[in-house]
Amino acid sequence: MSSRLEAEHLYKVFGRRPDDAVERLRQGADREELRADGTTAAVVDASFTVEPGQIFVVMGLSGSGKSTLLRMLNGLLEPTAGQVRFDGQDLTALADRELRAVRARKISMVFQHFALFPHRSVLENAAYGLAVQGVPRAEREQRAGEALALCGLAGWEKSWPDELSGGMQQRVGLARALATDADLLLMDESFSALDPLIRRDMQDQLLQLQQTLKKTIVFITHDLNEAMRLGDRIAVMRDGRIVQTGTAEDILLRPANDYVASFIQDVDRTRVLTASAVMDTDVRGDEADCGCESDCEAATPDTPFTELCAISARTGHPVAVLDAREKLVGVVPAQRLVAFLGNEEAAHA
């Protein structure tokens, strides 16, 4: 089972007297004040926890600090202040040799631009991390072949990277990360260089793999729709700070500030919302009248919004929402669906 990742009050400052800059930030200075002194605060007081088996998405525009944050998680960048703990181990306290050992065995990274070796075959690329670990050739080729098959590349083992499409090359990069059987995957804008249709295919691939492998994943993106689709939880970054952390529904329905609200205004909420977000919970168990018979079509709290609309159209009355024990926990009137499609304020009326 994958292990918990914890980041606690992380800072990364570039420039003169970084420790002094951290203290100024703690006392309320902003990034612009530091920049006037030739200092750049790339990450400011970032704290979060990623539970085992969770996809945690860090989302932000260019320059928000998300990639710098990711590189502190595996020690490619040393934090100016703060701690990173994984599997109960303080990574920021490790010597360089110990940290390299952790990166080789417990943490894998999938880059934006594939990072494949052109002079190595697909199989050799997928086995590279195992070669670094010193795994015998026969074993590493077997494990790499299994990882390639998981990523839909069985039969391509002897091919060269330039014979593959961009999407296939990224699958090789993902297979290389999976072959090491690392508990933690760090993915830095891993799909952003791909065409939209291929990008969606890779998102599907990741979600399918995660159902089986249940890795702990930190995924960096600037694409809000990608974040909403992939993330069990999402952190929104701005100017080096995490300004909101929550589920996709939390962020979509309860933005923490005007910046987050403006960020989400163009999101297709039908792809994100479920019955739990839109149902009217002012009901009294089995006594609530949703207008249906005992054998009528019902929803669960996890039923997607689009499926709710279809059920509502078929039944012609408010949709009952039942929990795992088939107890009524809410109802969704048709007008509530319309309200969430159009005016969020009306939806909460």
Legacy VTK file of the C-alpha trace (Angstrom):
# vtk DataFile Version 3.0
C-alpha trace
ASCII
DATASET POLYDATA
POINTS 349 float
0.000 0.000 0.000
1.227 3.477 -0.829
2.218 5.771 2.016
1.220 9.233 3.130
3.025 12.322 1.837
3.133 15.413 4.044
4.433 18.884 3.224
4.689 21.244 6.172
5.262 25.006 5.837
7.467 24.724 2.748
9.313 27.796 1.479
11.656 28.138 -1.488
13.456 31.445 -1.920
16.035 32.224 -4.593
18.467 35.101 -4.173
20.378 36.799 -1.402
19.851 35.952 2.264
17.023 33.444 1.699
16.618 32.718 5.431
16.062 36.406 6.108
13.522 36.476 3.277
11.577 33.591 4.832
11.397 35.451 8.126
10.105 38.561 6.337
7.455 36.470 4.594
6.377 35.005 7.914
5.984 38.536 9.233
3.702 39.528 6.362
5.948 40.705 3.523
4.727 39.894 0.016
6.648 38.667 -3.009
6.830 42.085 -4.625
8.649 43.542 -1.639
11.248 40.791 -1.833
11.604 41.106 -5.588
12.613 44.737 -5.151
15.604 43.420 -3.171
16.563 40.906 -5.858
14.942 37.931 -4.103
12.333 35.587 -5.566
9.931 33.724 -3.304
8.887 30.793 -5.503
6.936 28.884 -2.824
5.521 30.467 0.326
4.296 28.495 3.360
2.863 25.512 1.473
1.306 22.779 3.611
-0.778 19.781 2.546
-1.215 16.040 3.040
-1.678 13.419 0.329
-3.313 10.268 1.633
-2.252 6.801 0.413
-3.725 5.965 -2.989
-4.874 9.528 -3.655
-4.347 11.711 -6.730
-3.475 15.175 -5.442
-3.466 17.826 -8.170
-1.553 21.089 -7.802
-3.021 23.626 -10.214
-1.886 27.100 -11.095
-0.841 29.437 -13.873
2.729 29.772 -15.098
4.888 31.271 -12.364
2.592 30.215 -9.522
5.284 27.978 -8.000
3.738 24.575 -8.668
6.735 22.972 -10.427
9.136 24.329 -7.799
6.900 22.816 -5.142
6.965 19.445 -6.892
10.772 19.426 -7.067
10.998 19.978 -3.339
8.907 16.863 -2.732
11.631 14.536 -4.030
14.630 16.628 -3.074
15.602 17.907 -6.523
15.341 21.319 -4.863
16.184 21.792 -1.205
13.533 23.761 0.698
14.664 27.037 2.219
12.422 26.127 5.162
9.863 23.468 6.010
9.660 19.688 5.912
8.646 16.929 3.508
7.744 13.564 5.033
6.975 10.395 3.124
6.309 6.989 4.627
7.083 8.534 8.016
10.559 9.630 6.902
11.707 13.260 6.896
13.157 13.607 3.396
14.503 17.081 4.107
16.787 15.652 6.825
18.438 13.019 4.607
21.994 13.173 3.325
22.385 13.317 -0.468
23.216 9.619 -0.753
20.199 8.595 1.338
17.941 10.884 -0.676
19.153 9.387 -3.955
18.325 5.925 -2.611
14.793 7.050 -1.710
14.318 8.575 -5.177
15.553 5.386 -6.830
13.195 3.068 -4.964
10.232 4.948 -3.515
9.619 7.971 -5.776
9.233 8.108 -9.570
8.782 11.154 -11.756
6.985 11.535 -15.095
8.117 14.596 -17.033
6.279 16.840 -19.477
8.536 16.184 -22.469
8.849 12.398 -22.172
12.636 12.440 -21.403
13.249 9.221 -23.366
16.709 8.136 -24.484
16.664 8.117 -28.316
19.429 5.485 -28.534
17.572 3.022 -26.274
14.653 0.807 -27.261
11.215 1.223 -25.742
11.901 -1.704 -23.413
15.290 -0.293 -22.388
13.733 3.094 -21.688
11.032 1.530 -19.546
13.664 -0.479 -17.658
16.012 2.451 -17.061
14.966 3.137 -13.458
15.468 -0.538 -12.621
18.906 -0.462 -14.215
19.811 2.458 -11.945
18.706 0.336 -8.989
21.002 -2.475 -10.094
18.194 -4.935 -10.844
19.474 -7.892 -12.933
18.751 -7.620 -16.647
16.288 -10.498 -16.931
14.194 -9.224 -14.024
14.191 -5.611 -15.117
13.175 -6.541 -18.672
10.334 -8.668 -17.320
9.099 -5.884 -15.022
9.485 -3.254 -17.747
7.550 -5.445 -20.177
4.735 -5.832 -17.651
4.623 -2.066 -17.113
4.518 -1.437 -20.863
1.620 -3.879 -21.179
-0.239 -2.046 -18.411
0.198 1.156 -20.418
-1.072 -0.404 -23.659
2.325 -0.822 -25.332
2.658 -4.607 -25.536
4.374 -5.441 -28.843
6.323 -2.175 -29.021
9.212 -3.258 -26.795
11.820 -3.377 -29.605
10.759 -0.084 -31.216
12.706 3.167 -30.991
11.220 6.311 -29.419
11.126 8.200 -32.738
8.858 5.483 -34.154
6.186 6.303 -31.554
3.582 9.060 -31.463
3.729 11.669 -28.724
1.049 9.881 -26.732
2.863 6.559 -27.011
6.135 8.168 -25.919
4.409 9.532 -22.840
3.074 6.048 -22.116
6.674 4.821 -22.142
7.528 7.521 -19.603
4.630 6.386 -17.432
5.658 2.734 -17.800
9.206 3.627 -16.704
7.787 5.188 -13.539
5.525 2.200 -12.861
8.234 -0.412 -13.489
10.161 0.639 -10.377
7.033 -0.050 -8.303
7.573 3.249 -6.465
4.824 4.197 -4.038
4.878 7.895 -4.981
4.488 9.234 -8.530
5.271 12.889 -9.246
3.850 14.065 -12.568
4.921 17.499 -13.829
2.572 18.755 -16.569
2.901 15.222 -17.914
0.135 15.489 -20.526
0.305 19.173 -21.445
2.471 18.666 -24.565
-0.089 16.292 -26.090
-2.929 17.026 -28.498
-6.322 17.343 -26.749
-7.684 13.931 -27.784
-4.459 12.128 -26.888
-4.324 14.061 -23.652
-7.774 12.826 -22.691
-6.752 9.273 -23.569
-3.767 9.597 -21.231
-6.031 10.904 -18.471
-8.268 7.871 -18.989
-5.207 5.617 -18.879
-4.016 7.129 -15.610
-7.438 6.803 -13.971
-7.753 3.181 -15.102
-4.280 2.316 -13.818
-4.984 4.042 -10.515
-8.037 1.871 -9.908
-5.701 -1.127 -9.836
-2.362 0.221 -8.618
-3.573 2.810 -6.086
-0.361 4.831 -6.073
0.060 8.095 -4.210
0.228 10.676 -7.017
1.019 14.380 -7.107
-0.001 15.776 -10.492
0.949 19.283 -11.639
-1.189 21.080 -14.231
-2.242 24.522 -15.396
-5.427 23.081 -16.919
-8.434 23.392 -14.629
-10.549 20.824 -16.452
-7.705 18.313 -16.185
-7.401 19.051 -12.478
-11.130 18.603 -11.941
-11.129 15.330 -13.869
-8.132 13.701 -12.208
-7.902 15.081 -8.700
-9.280 13.388 -5.603
-8.160 16.654 -4.001
-6.880 19.828 -5.623
-4.612 22.619 -4.423
-4.871 25.953 -6.240
-1.667 28.024 -6.237
-1.177 31.733 -6.827
2.026 33.753 -6.378
3.756 30.895 -4.583
0.963 30.271 -2.087
-1.725 27.595 -1.891
-4.931 29.630 -1.804
-7.413 26.744 -1.596
-7.347 22.983 -1.119
-10.365 20.724 -1.522
-12.275 18.361 -3.760
-13.336 19.442 -7.226
-16.851 20.074 -5.902
-15.501 22.117 -2.966
-13.588 24.397 -5.293
-16.342 24.640 -7.881
-19.160 25.378 -5.432
-17.277 27.116 -2.622
-14.349 29.093 -4.082
-12.163 30.553 -1.326
-11.715 33.964 -2.933
-12.326 36.038 -6.054
-9.211 34.634 -7.745
-10.444 31.047 -7.480
-13.949 32.139 -8.502
-12.603 33.754 -11.677
-10.456 30.702 -12.345
-13.421 28.307 -12.334
-16.011 30.410 -14.133
-15.586 28.600 -17.463
-15.517 25.050 -16.065
-18.082 22.627 -17.460
-19.715 21.818 -14.140
-21.721 18.910 -15.605
-18.416 16.974 -15.784
-17.665 17.608 -12.110
-20.867 17.729 -10.064
-22.528 14.666 -8.593
-25.826 14.104 -6.829
-24.256 14.838 -3.428
-23.519 18.409 -4.560
-26.924 19.239 -6.023
-29.437 17.269 -3.955
-31.837 18.842 -1.481
-31.000 17.270 1.873
-33.999 18.757 3.673
-35.710 15.368 3.760
-36.709 13.009 6.569
-35.529 9.554 5.612
-38.214 7.216 4.343
-40.955 9.728 5.148
-39.784 12.196 2.504
-42.016 12.354 -0.540
-40.018 12.424 -3.754
-43.008 11.496 -5.842
-41.857 8.003 -6.821
-42.950 4.442 -6.126
-40.841 1.979 -4.154
-39.299 0.466 -7.297
-38.612 3.720 -9.117
-35.226 4.613 -10.598
-33.012 6.315 -8.015
-29.523 7.804 -7.791
-26.641 7.504 -5.334
-24.619 10.439 -3.927
-21.882 9.647 -6.513
-24.190 9.640 -9.548
-22.760 12.073 -12.155
-24.727 15.200 -12.995
-25.355 14.170 -16.617
-26.796 10.830 -15.480
-29.024 12.673 -12.985
-30.435 14.723 -15.849
-31.194 11.554 -17.797
-32.936 9.933 -14.801
-34.945 13.098 -14.199
-36.075 13.151 -17.825
-37.151 9.510 -17.685
-39.003 9.644 -14.372
-40.670 13.030 -14.664
-40.433 13.720 -10.915
-37.716 14.600 -8.364
-34.943 12.002 -8.309
-34.471 10.133 -5.035
-30.871 9.844 -3.793
-30.214 6.707 -1.737
-27.118 5.823 0.298
-25.431 2.399 0.438
-28.142 1.158 2.831
-30.818 2.415 0.414
-31.856 5.093 2.856
-33.144 8.325 1.350
-30.551 11.074 1.886
-31.815 13.666 -0.584
-33.899 14.496 -3.617
-33.068 16.360 -6.819
-35.965 18.303 -8.372
-35.647 19.111 -12.064
-35.563 22.856 -11.367
-32.520 22.322 -9.167
-30.669 20.720 -12.064
-31.537 23.691 -14.250
-30.386 26.095 -11.546
-26.978 24.451 -11.233
-26.539 24.588 -14.975
-27.237 28.282 -15.066
-27.183 30.298 -11.886
-25.376 28.886 -8.862
-27.065 31.351 -6.506
-30.459 30.129 -7.635
-29.302 26.567 -6.963
-28.844 27.398 -3.292
-32.120 29.257 -2.960
LINES 1 350
349 0 1 2 3 4 5 6 7 8 9 10 11 12 13 14 15 16 17 18 19 20 21 22 23 24 25 26 27 28 29 30 31 32 33 34 35 36 37 38 39 40 41 42 43 44 45 46 47 48 49 50 51 52 53 54 55 56 57 58 59 60 61 62 63 64 65 66 67 68 69 70 71 72 73 74 75 76 77 78 79 80 81 82 83 84 85 86 87 88 89 90 91 92 93 94 95 96 97 98 99 100 101 102 103 104 105 106 107 108 109 110 111 112 113 114 115 116 117 118 119 120 121 122 123 124 125 126 127 128 129 130 131 132 133 134 135 136 137 138 139 140 141 142 143 144 145 146 147 148 149 150 151 152 153 154 155 156 157 158 159 160 161 162 163 164 165 166 167 168 169 170 171 172 173 174 175 176 177 178 179 180 181 182 183 184 185 186 187 188 189 190 191 192 193 194 195 196 197 198 199 200 201 202 203 204 205 206 207 208 209 210 211 212 213 214 215 216 217 218 219 220 221 222 223 224 225 226 227 228 229 230 231 232 233 234 235 236 237 238 239 240 241 242 243 244 245 246 247 248 249 250 251 252 253 254 255 256 257 258 259 260 261 262 263 264 265 266 267 268 269 270 271 272 273 274 275 276 277 278 279 280 281 282 283 284 285 286 287 288 289 290 291 292 293 294 295 296 297 298 299 300 301 302 303 304 305 306 307 308 309 310 311 312 313 314 315 316 317 318 319 320 321 322 323 324 325 326 327 328 329 330 331 332 333 334 335 336 337 338 339 340 341 342 343 344 345 346 347 348
